């Protein structure tokens, strides 16, 4: 028995070290085991998942009682003792990290959600009690391994929810959550990412709760293949791979070619397009297909006693706490050249006094050999700026929701962000590009040649991209080579 137990523990430990994540609990046919001889510890029942090859571990022995959520984490760390150090080095924990793709800030390591700015909820600073509902920790301090929230990513019973300051919501059954831990599901990731920006489908044009039960026609990966987010995005040591236009740090990239290779088509002409056109451009011809996404947010109207109304999609167009909104569904993307680099507005940067201030935009041009045409959602907004210093302000919106005093909210938020506030404010137009990478449709429904070429009403404005006209007629780009 001791020899068998040793082999079992080595197998499980090797799996955790190699994958950087907890093992699956959803495999049927698991059986409870008896207490291990001499040690008094319970053997973990294991079975190999026929599809993934993962080892499934039964956590039903985690019976508590757990007085606090930190007690759950302490229990997790008795087996996964090395995981805490890894997690506390990740962007999901620190909300900051390396920024090799931001032009002019390639060596910075301290930029991220904790000190960034956008045109949705604007900023985290001073709004931590609400923002940390989507942090992988307990409390606002991001410190102490016992404050790692293992359950937010690994509880698979569908009942675990977060409340203010990152603590579990009232009424959460910690024992049931702990017993359900396993490989992160789509719902685990979607609990935060589908509701980013303050609600379902608000921020990301290609991520919303529709993906929880997606069809193959809506998303060939989550619906057609039954994949989970971590099948593409899981990295080593609990790092999550992926790059973004509007979120600064990255812990590694994910590309279609990782699975599909550099020549995925039988047709050589289509493969040649990959030198200029990203896969997403043809395979995600529209976004927000499941439900409408927010495309404009006007904070200047917040605090007014106006009637709360809804549009044809059932989405609210005014909310006293947040202002006015415009939503859109089945949206044709904005197309732009992108070489992997980003121009990003950072807190304290000057605004464009003569037009729209761009918060995040892809870098690239028709003359850039590293750039391809990618699809984007362009989010537009109107948000507060200092009228004297001409930079964007970071309001304490949580306080504003209580007193509806913009001057106080801006003063409090500026102090938290380390900005000087002149006492004078104005509202300015902003826009931000967000990449479109999900909601990939079946290949037979992808854009075909005539959807874009010889079509005056096609989705792509070739002249706006720098061509003299339709490249099928005038020729493609002529890149200079050294």
N, C-alpha and C positions, 0 to 999 in steps of 0.2 A: 504493500500500500504506500509506504513512504517513497519507494522508487517511482511508482506511478504518479504520485502527487508532485514529485520534483520535476518529472518530465512535463507534466501538465502546466505547472507554473512557468517553466522555461519557455514553453510554446506560447503561452498567453503574453508573457513579457516581451518576447521577440516580436510578436504581432504589434503590440502597442508601440514599441520603439520604431518599427519600420513604417507604420502607417500614421503615427502621430494622432490617432483618434481612438475613441472607445470602440469596443467590438459590438457587433450586432446582437440584439436581444430578441429579434422578431422571428427567428427560425423556429418552425414548429417542431414538436417532438422532444422538447427539452424535459429533463427529469431532475427532480431535486436529488441531492446527494446527501449522504450521511456525514456526520462530523468526522473530520480527519483524525486518525488515530494519533495519540500523543500530543499533537499541537492544539487540539480543541477548535481548530478552524475548519470551516466548511469548504469542501471541494467545489469548484465551479463546474457545473454541468456544461459540456461542450459538444458541439456538433458542427460539421463543416457545411456551410451554405453552398448548395450545389451550383448556384449561379456565380457567386463572387469569390468563393473559396475562403471566405472570412470565417473565423472562429466565433461562434456565438456563446456568450456567457450569461448565465442566469443570475440576475441580481435580486431575486426574491428573498434572499437571506438578509437584505438590508431592511430590517424591521423597525429601526429606531429604538426608542422614540427620539425625534429630533426637535429640540427646543427652539433652535434657530436654524436658518439656512446654512450658516457657517458650520454647523454640526454635520450637515450632509457633506460639505466639502472636505472636512477633516476625515470623514469616513472614506471618501473617494481616495484621498491622498495616502491612506494606509496601504493601498495596493499600487496606486499610480504616483509614487513619491517623486518621480523625476519630472512629471508633467508640469507642475506649478512653475518651475523656473522657465520652461519653454513658453508657457502661455504669457507670462509677465514680460516677455520680450516682443510680443506680437503687437501689430497695429490694432487689432480688435480690443486689446487690453489698454494700451496706452493712448489710443486715438491720436497718435502721432508716429512718424517714422521717416524712413529715407524717402527722398523725393528726387530721384535721378531724372525724371521726365519733365520737371518744371523748368522752363528756360530761365536762367539766371539764378536758380536755387538748387542746382544739381547736387550740391554737397550738403544741403541742409538735412538735418535728421529730426527736427523738432516741430514740423508742420503737420497739421492734420485736422480732424474734426474738432478737437478741443480748442483750436484757435483759428479756425477757418471762418469763411463767410459765404453765404449763398443768398438766393432770392426766394427761398421757401420760408423756413422758420428763422432765417438770417444767421444766428450764431448760437453756439453752446454756452459761451461765457455768461455767467449769472443766471442761466436757465437750466443748470444741472439737475435740479430735482425732477424735471420732466424729461430732459434729454437722456438721462441715464436709465430710463426705462428700456433703452436699447443698448445698454452696456453689458459686457459679459462679467460684471462684477457686482458686488453689494456695496452700497454707499457711494458717496461722491468723491472719495479720495484716491481711488485707483491704487490702493496699497494693501499689502498683507495677503499672503497666499490663501488664508482662510476666507478671504472675500472674493475669491474666484467663484463665479457662478457656473458650475458644471452643468446644471440642469437646463439652463436656457438653450444650450445647444444639443444636449444629449437626452433629455427627458422626452420620450416618444409616445406618451399616453395622450398627448393633445390637450392636456388640461393645465399645463404650467403657464403662468402669466406673470409678467413683471409689473410692479407698481412704482411709486415715487422713490427717488434716490436709488433705483436699481434693486430694491427689495422685492421679494415675491409679493404678488397681489394678495389682498386679504382673502382668506379662505382656501388658499392653495394647500393641497394635501402633500406634504413633503415626502412622506413615506411612499405613497403611490408614485410620485414623480421619480424618486430614487430607484424604485424597483423596476421602472420602465426604461432605464438608461440604455442607449445603444447608439448606433451610427446615426448622425444627424439626418433628419428627414427634410423634405421640401418645406414642411410647415415650420420646422425649427428655424431655418434660414429666413423664410418668408415672414415670420412674426415681426421681424424688424425691417427687412428689405422690401417687402411688399407694401409696408405702411410708412416708408420713409417720407419725411416732409410733412408729417402730421395727419396722414390718413391713407386709406387704400387707393393705390394708383396715383397718388399725388405727384411724387417726384419722378420716378422712373417710368418712361413711356412703355417699357417692355417687361415690367415686373408688377404684378398685382395678384390678388387672391384667386383669380381665374386659374392660375397655374397650379393651384392645389388639387384640382381635378381636371387637368388639361386633356384635351383630345389630341390625337396625332395631327389633325388639321390646324390646331392652334399652336402647338409646339411639338416638333417631332422628337425632341429629346426627352422632355419631362412627360409628355403624353404618349408619343409613339413608342419610345424605347423604355419608358418607365424608369428613367434615370433620376438621380437626386442631384442637388446642386454640388455636393462634395465630390461627385464622380469626376467633375472637371476642375473644381476650384481647390480641393484639398491639397495642401503642400506638406512639407516636412515640418515636424516639431510644432504642429498646430498653427502654422502659418497658412494664410488663405491667399491663393494666387488670384491675380486679376489686376487689370489696370483700368483707370477711369480718368475722364476728362475733368470732372468736378471734385473728386476726392483726391487729395494730394499724394499720399504715400502709396507704395506698391510693395508686395512681397513676392513678386514673380508674375509672369504673364501667362495667359491662356489663349491659345489660338486654335482655329478650326483645323489647321494642319497637324496639330498634335495627334489627332485621330484619323483625319482624312488624307493626310499627305499633301505634297506640293502639286500633285497632278491628279486631282480627284475625278476629273471628267474623262470619258472615253473620247470626247470631241477635243481635238487639239486646239481649235480656235478658242474654245471656252477656257482651256488651261492658259492660253496666252493672255487672256483678259486678267489673270491673277497678278500680272506684273503692274497693273494699273487700278484694278477694281477689287475691293475687298469682298470676301464671300458674303458678308452680311448685306451688301448693297443689292444683290440679286435675290438672296434667299429670305430677306425680311423686307418685302416691298412696302408694307404698311405696319404701323405699330399701334398700340392701344386697341387691339382688336377685341379683347374680352370685355373691357369697360373703358369709359372715357378717362383721360389723364388731364391733369391741370396744365395749362399752357400759359396762363397769365395770372399774376397775383399782385393786386394793388393794395399795399398796406396803408396808403394815405387815407382811405375811407374807414379804417378801423376805429372803433369807439363811437361811431355815429348811431343814433337810434333810427335805423332804417329797417324796413321789412326784410325778413330773412326769406329769400326766394330760392327756387330750384329750377334747373334747366330741363331740357327734354330727356337728358340722361338720368334724371333724378339726383343730380349733383347740386349742392348748394352754390349759389352765386354771390351770396353775401353772408358774412358772419361778423357780428359786432366785435368779437375778439380778434379777428384776423383780416377783415377787409373784404374786398371784392375779388371774384375769380372768373376765369373763362376756362371751359373744358372742351376737349375735342376727342373724337373717337375715329378709328380707322384712318389714322393720320399718315400721309406721305412724308417720309423723312426729309430733312434738309441735308443736302449732300455737300461734303467739303473734303479737301485734301488733308490727309493726316499721316504724319511720319512717326508717330509715337511720342512726340514732344507736345507740351501744353503751355500756352500763355495763361497765367493764372493771376487774378487779382488777389492780393493778400491784405490783411487788415492794416490800415494806415497808408495804403497806396492812394495816390490822387485819383479823383473821378474824372471822367471826360466832361468838362464843363460845356462843351459844344454839341453834345449828342449822348448816345447811349454808352453807359459804362459796361464793358464786357468782363464778366467775372471769370469765365473759363472758355477757352477756344482752342481747337486743334491747330497745330502748326503744320504747314506744308504748302506746296504749290505745284502747279503743273510742271515746273522745271526741277522739282525735287525728286531725284531717283528713288528716294526712300519712302516717298509718299504714295498713298493709294486713295481712291475715292471711297469714303465711308459714309454711312447714314447716321444722322443725329436727330435728337429732339432738341429744339431750341426753346428754352424756358425764358419767358419775359416777365418782368416785374417792375414794381415801383416801390422803392424803399427809402428809409431815412438816411440823410447825409448831413454833415455839419456845414452850415451855410457860410461859415467863416473859413474853416480850414479845408473845406472841399475834399473830404474823404468820407466814406461810408461809415455809419455808426452801427453799433451792435446793441440793440435795445434789450432791456430786461423785459421780455414779452410776458413772462410769468407774472411779474408785478403789474404790467399794463393791463392784464386781464382782470385785475382786481380794482384798479383805480382809474383806468382809461386816461391817464395823464401822460402824454408823449414826452413832455419835458423831463418829468421825473424818470420815466422808463429809459430815456436816452442817457441821462446823467448816471443812473445806476449801472447801466450796461457798459458805458464808456469806461467807468472806473474799474469794472471787472476785466475789461480788455486792455487796460493800460493806455487808453486814448484820452487826450485832452478834449473836453467838450466846451465849446464857446458859449453855450446857452442859446444858440440860434440854430435852427434846423430847417431843412427843406426835404422834399421827396424827389428822387431822381429815377429815371428809367435805367433798367439794367437788363442784361440777358446772359444766359449761360448755356453752353452746349453740353448735352449728355449723350453718351454713346448708346447706340441701339445694337444689342447683341443677342437678345432672347426673342422668343416667339418665331423661331425658324419654322418655315412652312415646308410641307412635302416638296421634294424636288420637282415634281411635275407641275407644281403651281408657282414655281419661281419665275422671275421676269425672263422673258425670252428676247431674242434679238430685236424684233419689231416693236416691243414695248418701249424701247429706248431709242432705237435708230429709225430714221425715216418716219418719225412721229413727232409732229409739232406739239402735240399735247402730252408727250411723254413725261415721265417723272423727273428726268434729269435736265437741268439747264446747262448745256455744254458751254455756252459762252460765259456764263457766270463762273465756270471752273477754269476759264482761260483758253478754251479752244476757240478757233475761228468759226466753228459751226459743228455740225454733226461729224464726229471723226470718221464715220463710215464714208462720208462724202469728201471731207477736207483732209483726212489723214490724222493719225494719232500724234501723240507728243513726240518730239524729237529731242531725246535727252543727250546732253553732251557727256562724253566719257573721257576720263583722263588717260 
